[in-house]
Amino acid sequence: MTYLDIQNKVGVCPSLTGSGKLATRLNSENPNHHLWNNRGTWWAHFTLHRDDYTAERVRISLRTRDVEEARQRRDEILSSITS
């Protein structure tokens, strides 16, 4: 079971299950793109553009205090949306 499966199973981010196009700006010099630390816990944030021409800003807790693990979880989530 992947981290995204866990998130969807517990209902933390049901909006990720819908269709949409991921809007991202990647900065190769910043390994923490789409991440922020809120009182020690890492979160991911990004925008989904839906097929009905609406956009949704998604913020999801990565439930970790380790930046390396947060990067892996962020990458897993972003790659699952784009595939």
C-alpha positions as CSV (number, residue, x, y, z in Angstrom):
1,M,0.0,0.0,0.0
2,T,1.4,3.4,-1.0
3,Y,1.2,6.6,1.0
4,L,-1.4,8.0,-1.4
5,D,-3.5,4.8,-0.8
6,I,-3.4,5.5,2.9
7,Q,-4.4,9.1,2.4
8,N,-7.4,8.2,0.2
9,K,-8.5,5.3,2.5
10,V,-8.7,7.5,5.6
11,G,-10.4,10.3,3.6
12,V,-7.7,12.9,4.2
13,C,-7.8,14.1,0.6
14,P,-10.7,12.7,-1.4
15,S,-10.3,15.4,-4.0
16,L,-7.2,13.7,-5.4
17,T,-9.3,10.9,-6.7
18,G,-11.0,13.0,-9.3
19,S,-9.6,13.9,-12.7
20,G,-7.6,17.0,-13.4
21,K,-4.4,18.5,-14.6
22,L,-1.6,19.3,-12.1
23,A,-0.3,22.8,-12.3
24,T,3.3,22.9,-11.0
25,R,6.3,25.2,-11.2
26,L,9.4,23.2,-10.7
27,N,12.6,24.8,-9.5
28,S,15.6,22.4,-9.9
29,E,17.5,24.5,-7.4
30,N,14.9,24.0,-4.7
31,P,14.4,20.4,-3.6
32,N,11.6,21.5,-1.3
33,H,9.3,22.8,-4.1
34,H,5.6,22.3,-3.2
35,L,6.5,21.7,0.5
36,W,6.2,23.8,3.6
37,N,6.9,23.1,7.3
38,N,4.1,23.9,9.7
39,R,5.3,23.6,13.3
40,G,7.5,20.7,12.5
41,T,5.2,18.8,10.2
42,W,5.7,18.8,6.4
43,W,2.8,19.6,4.1
44,A,2.5,19.5,0.3
45,H,0.6,22.1,-1.7
46,F,-0.3,22.4,-5.4
47,T,-3.1,23.3,-7.7
48,L,-5.3,21.0,-9.7
49,H,-7.1,22.3,-12.8
50,R,-10.3,20.3,-13.3
51,D,-12.0,19.2,-16.6
52,D,-14.9,21.5,-15.8
53,Y,-12.6,24.6,-15.9
54,T,-12.4,25.0,-12.1
55,A,-9.2,25.0,-10.1
56,E,-8.6,23.6,-6.7
57,R,-5.7,24.4,-4.4
58,V,-4.8,21.2,-2.5
59,R,-2.9,21.2,0.8
60,I,-2.2,17.8,2.3
61,S,-0.3,16.8,5.4
62,L,2.6,14.5,4.7
63,R,2.5,13.4,8.4
64,T,6.2,13.5,8.8
65,R,8.8,15.7,10.5
66,D,11.6,14.3,8.2
67,V,12.3,16.4,5.1
68,E,13.7,13.5,3.1
69,E,10.6,11.4,3.8
70,A,8.4,14.5,3.0
71,R,10.1,14.8,-0.4
72,Q,9.5,11.1,-1.2
73,R,5.8,11.4,-0.2
74,R,5.4,14.6,-2.2
75,D,6.9,13.0,-5.3
76,E,4.7,9.9,-4.9
77,I,1.6,12.1,-4.7
78,L,2.5,14.3,-7.6
79,S,3.5,11.4,-9.9
80,S,0.3,9.6,-9.1
81,I,-1.7,12.6,-10.2
82,T,0.2,13.1,-13.5
83,S,0.0,9.4,-14.5
